[in-house]
């Protein structure tokens, strides 16, 4: 009985991970195919957000604000990920935890922009 329960648990976790991966891929594809929004002047880079006093030097707030801004303007998510990694993330933990942080931030930005466009 325990072996069967273990197999069911593993199958459930695998299915959930696959759904999350598919959702992430769908969101990324959606934003890759949309044209960038028309903006006046060049796009702001992450350094502009880091210097913005509204964020009071809070790296997490800066990262999310930049990610939402960039995704909404059609910036490739690989570029967004690289920008997020351009600061020292060692306080987030090991490399896996840092990668998880970057992925969560990008996912939140994708969802935020998708919800904003759906209104």
GUNU-909835 format. One record per residue: residue in one letter; x, y, z of N, C-alpha, C in turn. Coordinates in steps of 0.001 Angstrom, whole numbers, plus 524288, in hexadecimal, padded with zeros to 5 digits. Example, Ala and Ser with C-alpha at 12.3 -4.5 7.8 and 13.67 -1.06 7.14 Angstrom:
A833867E9C681E788300C7EE6C81E78833907F31C81E78S832327F73681BA8835667FBDC81BE4832648001E81EBE
//
This chain:
X803337FB5A8000080000800008000080360804E880000X8078E805098030980AD6809A78035280D9A80AAA7FE1FX80F3B806797FB7A811D48072A7F67880E198099B7F285X80940807DD7F2998055880A067EEFE8044F80FC17F047X803F98110E7F54E8032E8167E7F6DF807C6819DE7F527X80C7E817CC7F5A98112581A9F7F4038110B81B9C7EE25X80F90817AC7EB3380F3B818407E58780B2181C487E40AX806C781C4A7E6C6802AB820197E5B68048A825A07E6FAX807558263A7EB508096F82B4B7ECD180D4B82D447E8B3X810CF829E27E70A814A082B5B7E312811D182CE87DE08X80DE482A037DC7C80AEE82B417D7B9808248307D7D848X805F88318B7DCD7803418367D7DDCB8071283B0E7DD77X80B9383A7C7DFEE80F8283EA57DFD78117983F7E7DA4EX8128083B417D7808145483BCD7D2168104983E997CEB9X80B5C83D387CF588073483FAC7CC46806E8845817CD7FX8075F846D77D27E8072884C5B7D40080BC384F617D1B2X8106B84D2A7D2148150984FBD7CFE781484850767CA02X8126084C8C7C76C811A484CF07C1BF80DA4851267C064X8096A8518E7C3768058B855AC7C28B807FD85B117C359X80B1385BAA7C78680DA6860A87C88581174862057C427X8145C85E247C2508180485F057BE08815118608E7B914X810D585DDF7B7F680DB685F227B35780B65864987B3C9X8098D866047B86C8076B86B497B93D80B9F86F687B854X8104186E7A7BA728148D8722E7B9C3815F7872AA7B3FEX8164D86E4D7B150817A386E5C7ABC08136C8713F7A8A3X80E7B8706E7AA0980A2A873057A75880A82878EA7A817X80B6C87A8E7ACF080BDD880297ADFD8107A8828F7AB20X814EB87FDB7AB358197E881E87A87E818738824E7A2AAX8160A87E527A064814E287E6C79AD18112E882E079980X80D5F883C279CE6809AB887FA79C1480C7A88D3779BA0X8103288E2E79F0A812E48932D79F03817118938479ACAX8192688F177992581CF088F35794DE81A488909778FBCX8155F88F0A78F24812BA88FF178A2D810308954D789DBX80F73897DB78E3880D1F89D2078E28811438A13278CF1X80FB58A4EE789F5813578A939788BA8141B8AC8A78D99X818AF8AEE578DF7819C18B26179263816168B70C79218X8147E8B8EF796A2811298BD98796CC814238C247794AEX811308C5D17926D813918CAB5790A6814F78CDEA7957AX819BF8CFA0795BA81B678D2F379A0981E608D78F797CFX81E358DBC879A9F821428E04D79904826B58DFB379B46X82A8D8E027797EA82FEA8DFB5799B2831728DA0E79A97X8363D8D93D79C3D838278D3EF79D1B835B18D17A7A1FFX835BD8CC607A211833D48C9957A6B18378B8CA767AB46X8354E8CABC7AFE48388F8CB2A7B49683B1B8C5DB7B595X83FCF8C60B7B785842578C1307B912841BE8C07C7BEF5X8439D8BC307C0EC842EA8BB0F7C67A845BA8BF0B7C9E8X849F08C1557C7E084CC98C53F7CAFA849628CA037CC1FX845F78CB6E7C8888426A8CFD37C97583ECC8CEA57CE05X83D278C9C67CE84839CC8C8397D2E183CEA8C8107D7FAX841C18C65A7D7AC845148C62A7DC60846228CB9C7DE87X8464A8CF827DB1A847438D4E47DCC28424C8D7BF7DE5FX83DD38D5867DD49838D08D8167DE5F837D18D8287E440X837408DCCE7E697836828DD217EC45831678DAAC7EE34X82DA68D9D07EAB9828B18D75C7EC668298A8D1F37EEB0X82DAD8CF607ED0882EA28CA037EED3832408C9CD7F387X8345B8CE387F526837778CEB07F9E883BC68CA887FA3BX83E0C8C9337F5C08424F8C5687F5BC840AF8BFCF7F6BEX83BA38BEAD7F6DD839B18B9617F7CF83A358B6357F2CDX83E298B2DC7F29783F568AFE37EDE183AE08AC887EBF8X837EE8AA427EF8A833948A6EB7EDFF82F578AA257EB4AX82E178AEB07ED7282A378B21F7EB0382C268B4157E5C6X8311D8B5747E583833748B73C7E099833028B2F57DC7BX8347C8AE387DDF48346E8A9E17DA4182EF78A8F67D807X82B0C8A8D97DB63825C18A7E07D984823C58AC6B7D635X824C98B1367D7E4823058B5C57D4E1825878B5BE7CF73X82A908B4B37CF3C82D318B4827CA2782B008B0117C6D9X82A5B8AB7F7C92E828748A6F57C6368230D8A8057C3DFX81F828AA4E7C6EF81A488AB917C4F081ABD8AF877C07FX81DC98B39C7C15381E988B7B17BD5E820B18B5437B84CX824C18B2217B8BF827538AFF17B426823C58AC137B14AX8214F8A89A7B42981DD18A4BE7B1C4819538A77C7AEF7X8172D8AB847B169812CB8AE587AF0F8145E8B0F97A9F0X819688B1DF7A94381B428B46E7A48581DAA8B0A27A0A7X81CDD8AB9D7A19D81E948A7A479DED824428A61C79E31X826ED8A78F7A26882C6B8A6007A2FA82C988A0167A3BEX8302889D9E7A118830CF897F57A16D831E0896687A71CX82F468924E7A8F982FEA890C57AE768357B88F157AFC2X8386B88D537ABE583DE788C037ACE6840F1890F57AE4AX83FA6895497ABC18422989A487ACEC8409B89C117B26BX83BA489B527B3CA839C789CBB7B90383C9D8997B7BD1BX83D0E8946B7BC2C83FD9891057BFE08457A892DB7C09DX8480F8941B7BC5584D88895DF7BCA784DE789AF97BFC0X84A2D89E747BEE884A3F8A3697C1CC849928A26E7C7A5X8461689EE17C90D8453C89DB17CE9484A2389B637D108X84D0C8987A7CDFF851D78960C7CFF885679899D17CFFAX855AB89E947CE1485A078A2447CDC185B718A4A47D308X8587F8A3567D70C85A028A5057DC4F85B7A8A0317DF77X85E138A10B7E3C885FB489CC27E72485AEC89A557E9BDX859D1895747E8898555F892B27EAD78571A88EAD7EEEAX85BF488EEF7F09185DED88AF77F43085AE688AD87F953X8588388F3A7FACE8556788F477FF9E8507388BF97FF1FX84F1288A777FA4F84A7E8871D7F96A84BC58816B7FA76X850CC880347FAF08526387AD17FBF8855B0878AE7F789X855AB873887F714858E4871017F31B856C0872187ED99X8597A8701B7E9B985810871267E4428527B86F707E308X850CC86B0B7E51B84B78869407E41B8478886D1D7E653X8486D86EE17EB0E844D4872A77ED74844D3877D17EA71X8495C8795F7E87C849AA87E237E5548469287D767E045X84736878FB7DDC78444C877E27D8F583E74877B47D9FDX83CF2875507DE58837668751F7DFC78353E87AA37E082X8384487E117E2FD836A58837B7E3CE835CA886367DE91X8397B8859A7DB038390A888167D5E183436886047D30FX83367880E67D33582EDE87E977D08E829B8880757D2FEX8297C880B67D81C824B8882A47DAB882397888457D92AX827A488B6A7D904826F5890F07D7AB82506891817D210X8274E88E9F7CE768259B88EDD7C9008200788CDE7C882X81ECB888A17CB348197A8866B7CB018157E88A5F7CD0CX816C188CF07D16881336890EC7D3908126A895567CFAAX81694896F07CD0E8162389B217C932812B5899747C49FX8137B894B67C2B381053892C27BE5B80A8A892977BFD2X8096C8908F7C467803FA890337C62F801B5895A37C6F4X804B08991A7C94E802D089E687CA468016E8A12B7C52EX804C08A0B17C157803C38A3497BC587FF2C8A0B17B992X7FEE889B917B9C97FA8B898D07B7437F55389A787B9B5X7F52B89ACF7BED57F05489C657C17D7EEF58A2097C03DX7F2D88A55A7BFE57F1E68AAD97BE9B7EFD68AB857B91CX7F1978A83F7B58D7EFCF8A89C7B0207EA6B8A6447AF7AX7E8E88A2DC7B3117E3D48A04E7B29B7DF538A3AE7B470X7E07C8A81C7B6B87DC578AB767B8E47DA058AF077B4DE
//
